[in-house]
Amino acid sequence: MADQYVICARDVSKGAFVAEPGKLRYLKVPAKTLAAPEHALPVEQWVTEVRDIADGMADQTIGKSGDVLIFVHGYNNDADVIRRRQMRLQKDMQNVGWKGIVISFDWPSGDSTLNYYEDRQDAAEVAQAMVTGGISVLARGQAAGCQTNIHLIGHSTGAYVIMEAFAEAEKHGALFKSDWRVAQVAFIGGDVSSSSLAADSQWARPMFARSMRLTNYANGFDHVLAISNAKRLGVAPRAGRVGLPVDAHSKAVDVDCSRYFQTIDPKKATFFGTFAHSWHIGDPAFALDLAMTLEGRIDRFYLPTRDPVGGKLLLRKGARPAFEGSWHSEG
């Protein structure tokens, strides 16, 4: 796929996107090109093209099913890093046999850690845009019988944006009353407190009510999230570093990546950003685990990319089951 599809929540100044919230634009960005306002398409055309690609058949018709993975980036990301992550995640997922399309939800974040607090305020604001321009579009499609599966993956503060989006959706009467659903949600390096994912968390309740499963990929060696803790005086350990709480919601599952992470040589790895916080995109073991999670054909406890050790699920290298492609055969 040469083009990238993006939902952009950035404002425009002097003909270019800036790090401030603005109206939503639906972009079709040519390969090796940074997103620009002139790449915008009418929303109806954009949605039709995305759903056509999502069914895995480049035939200019929308099939009965398909998969869209929306990548929501974190703070301290510039346009080029976001573009490269989206491209690489699409390639990684295709390489392990996933047939869907990766799009990105690009919200305004600065390129300095000094902007951390301002970016989180922007994240809360653009979560409303994700509802009105992303979730609402999804809800209308499902009401019309569209069977496209929508999945979300949030990196770092992107996890915060996702949780806020679900919470905001509960405040919109039409969305609250409609029967829309998201399939799978995944957090990588999630910059939300571990306790926010507890079974009795009011903030997380809308997300769990509207999705099938949350998979939290945690890495105890993520020093970026340790810095994040320090900014909160160390009182709120992050889910992307310490994992889920002991009283986690039944729809949430932890995948501890700490052991596997120690086996990766950064000099031989593909990654964009700080390695300990951003190693996931570019890693084949992670891509296969994520692909099989989104497909949902294998129970979370039996994925061949996970080792059950001491009550935890540890990420490891794995391979698809040898006869998986024939499991739907009938005699």
Sequence and secondary structure as in RCSB ss.txt:
>XXXX:A:sequence
MADQYVICARDVSKGAFVAEPGKLRYLKVPAKTLAAPEHALPVEQWVTEVRDIADGMADQTIGKSGDVLIFVHGY
NNDADVIRRRQMRLQKDMQNVGWKGIVISFDWPSGDSTLNYYEDRQDAAEVAQAMVTGGISVLARGQAAGCQTNI
HLIGHSTGAYVIMEAFAEAEKHGALFKSDWRVAQVAFIGGDVSSSSLAADSQWARPMFARSMRLTNYANGFDHVL
AISNAKRLGVAPRAGRVGLPVDAHSKAVDVDCSRYFQTIDPKKATFFGTFAHSWHIGDPAFALDLAMTLEGRIDR
FYLPTRDPVGGKLLLRKGARPAFEGSWHSEG
>XXXX:A:secstr
  SEEEEEEEEEETTEEEEEEEEEEEEEE TT    GGGEE HHHHHHHHHHHHTT  SSS  S EEEEEEE  S
S  HHHHHHHHHHHHHHHHHTT  SEEEEEE    SSGGGHHHHHHHHHHHHHHHIIIIIHHHHHHHHTT  EEE
EEEEETTHHHHHHHHHHHHTTSHHHHHS   EEEEEEES  SBGGGGBTT TTTHHHHHTEEEEEEEE TT HHH
HHHHHHTTT S BHHHH S TTB TTEEEEE HHHHTT  GGG   SS HHHH STT HHHHHHHHHHHH  S T
TT TTEEEETTEEEE      TTGGGTT   
